[in-house]
Amino acid sequence: MKQLLNEILANCDRPQALGIATLICLAQREATTVEYQFDEMNFSDVPPELVIACDQLTDDNQLELVCWLAHNYQTENYTKPGAIA
């Protein structure tokens, strides 16, 4: 999960990263996959390989990823590549 977080932070801007978090939340809410939500919501700016990687995480790890993304972007003065070593 940490590696995926760092990949998202290194390769996505804020809207893209928060889009991934949104897709994860929608997938959990609707009991679908993140990739299904990606296709359904048409978040075309989000890198598909990161969406697929999210689906390989457990549900709990997906939610942990959402929390870390939210934490990282809670201020406008975030830094890349991420908050986790």
FIVEX-58869 format. One line per field, with one value per residue: residue in three letters; residue number from 1; x, y, z of N, C-alpha, C in turn. Coordinates in steps of 0.02 Angstrom, whole numbers. Example, Ala and Ser with C-alpha at 12.3 -4.5 7.8 and 13.67 -1.06 7.14 Angstrom:
BEGIN
res [ALA/SER] $
n [1/2] $
n_X [660/642] $
n_Y [-284/-112] $
n_Z [390/354] $
ca_X [615/684] $
ca_Y [-225/-53] $
ca_Z [390/357] $
c_X [660/645] $
c_Y [-165/2] $
c_Z [390/394] $
***
This chain:
BEGIN
res [MET/LYS/GLN/LEU/LEU/ASN/GLU/ILE/LEU/ALA/ASN/CYS/ASP/ARG/PRO/GLN/ALA/LEU/GLY/ILE/ALA/THR/LEU/ILE/CYS/LEU/ALA/GLN/ARG/GLU/ALA/THR/THR/VAL/GLU/TYR/GLN/PHE/ASP/GLU/MET/ASN/PHE/SER/ASP/VAL/PRO/PRO/GLU/LEU/VAL/ILE/ALA/CYS/ASP/GLN/LEU/THR/ASP/ASP/ASN/GLN/LEU/GLU/LEU/VAL/CYS/TRP/LEU/ALA/HIS/ASN/TYR/GLN/THR/GLU/ASN/TYR/THR/LYS/PRO/GLY/ALA/ILE/ALA] $
n [1/2/3/4/5/6/7/8/9/10/11/12/13/14/15/16/17/18/19/20/21/22/23/24/25/26/27/28/29/30/31/32/33/34/35/36/37/38/39/40/41/42/43/44/45/46/47/48/49/50/51/52/53/54/55/56/57/58/59/60/61/62/63/64/65/66/67/68/69/70/71/72/73/74/75/76/77/78/79/80/81/82/83/84/85] $
n_X [41/99/192/108/40/147/176/59/64/181/152/30/-75/-156/-302/-313/-264/-356/-466/-442/-456/-591/-649/-616/-692/-822/-825/-820/-938/-1035/-1011/-927/-793/-644/-600/-719/-794/-711/-729/-868/-882/-803/-675/-563/-438/-366/-234/-247/-174/-147/-273/-306/-210/-258/-369/-309/-280/-333/-498/-486/-355/-374/-456/-367/-274/-352/-366/-231/-207/-299/-248/-122/-156/-221/-183/-137/-3/67/192/287/371/266/203/238/367] $
n_Y [-59/61/82/101/216/308/304/359/488/534/533/590/735/842/843/722/625/638/601/465/425/454/364/244/254/258/131/48/86/50/-83/-131/-139/-37/-10/-30/80/181/169/192/322/394/454/509/568/505/393/235/121/141/137/2/-56/-17/-99/-217/-212/-251/-221/-151/-100/-18/81/132/187/290/369/408/480/585/641/683/782/879/1007/1151/1156/1037/910/818/663/603/552/443/339] $
n_Z [0/38/-63/-174/-133/-134/-271/-324/-268/-326/-462/-489/-495/-374/-399/-472/-382/-276/-348/-365/-231/-215/-307/-245/-127/-182/-243/-131/-67/-162/-176/-280/-400/-401/-528/-601/-555/-603/-741/-746/-691/-774/-754/-835/-826/-729/-702/-775/-736/-603/-548/-570/-488/-364/-350/-318/-186/-18/51/173/161/51/106/200/114/59/173/196/79/94/210/165/75/148/171/74/56/25/1/-120/-134/-47/116/187/240] $
ca_X [0/143/221/55/31/203/167/5/89/234/130/-36/-85/-205/-367/-309/-257/-420/-510/-430/-488/-664/-666/-612/-751/-881/-822/-839/-1009/-1077/-988/-900/-721/-622/-599/-788/-811/-671/-765/-934/-878/-765/-620/-514/-373/-334/-196/-282/-133/-154/-340/-301/-171/-302/-411/-270/-277/-391/-542/-457/-298/-400/-478/-307/-247/-394/-348/-165/-213/-332/-200/-69/-182/-264/-162/-114/70/91/255/293/328/226/211/257/434] $
ca_Y [0/120/92/129/285/348/309/408/555/553/536/621/799/838/818/651/584/638/562/395/415/454/301/191/260/237/59/16/101/14/-153/-145/-129/30/-5/-20/150/221/167/221/394/424/495/493/596/462/340/171/71/153/112/-71/-72/-8/-158/-273/-203/-271/-165/-111/-62/36/136/162/229/350/410/437/531/642/671/715/840/920/1077/1169/1155/968/897/753/607/567/561/380/314] $
ca_Z [0/41/-129/-215/-111/-160/-344/-335/-251/-373/-531/-497/-462/-321/-421/-491/-321/-241/-390/-346/-166/-228/-339/-194/-84/-221/-252/-68/-55/-209/-178/-346/-402/-416/-601/-624/-542/-649/-805/-735/-678/-829/-730/-887/-810/-680/-735/-766/-702/-531/-531/-568/-429/-306/-344/-291/-114/20/66/227/135/9/150/228/61/57/231/185/27/124/257/126/39/191/165/8/55/27/-34/-151/-151/2/187/219/220] $
c_X [44/173/169/42/86/199/113/30/142/207/63/-36/-142/-274/-367/-306/-323/-473/-503/-464/-564/-686/-665/-674/-815/-883/-843/-913/-1055/-1060/-967/-825/-705/-621/-669/-809/-773/-706/-832/-931/-838/-713/-560/-444/-334/-298/-228/-241/-137/-222/-338/-263/-213/-346/-375/-261/-339/-435/-513/-397/-320/-421/-418/-274/-286/-375/-281/-168/-246/-285/-147/-93/-225/-244/-140/-39/98/156/253/361/296/248/236/326/432] $
c_Y [63/135/124/202/330/356/360/478/579/566/571/691/790/814/744/606/582/603/488/380/412/388/243/194/238/161/23/26/58/-61/-174/-140/-56/40/4/53/198/225/203/297/431/474/484/521/554/405/271/119/80/129/36/-92/-65/-69/-218/-268/-233/-209/-120/-70/-7/95/170/208/294/397/444/491/594/679/711/780/886/993/1090/1163/1084/963/827/727/572/574/498/359/240] $
c_Z [0/-27/-176/-197/-140/-236/-361/-323/-299/-444/-543/-466/-411/-345/-441/-430/-282/-282/-375/-279/-173/-258/-290/-149/-119/-229/-188/-54/-98/-215/-249/-343/-416/-492/-629/-614/-588/-717/-800/-729/-731/-804/-775/-872/-760/-717/-722/-729/-626/-507/-523/-505/-366/-295/-316/-215/-81/32/121/203/87/52/184/177/55/114/221/131/55/171/219/94/83/192/93/1/61/-13/-64/-134/-92/74/222/194/207] $
***
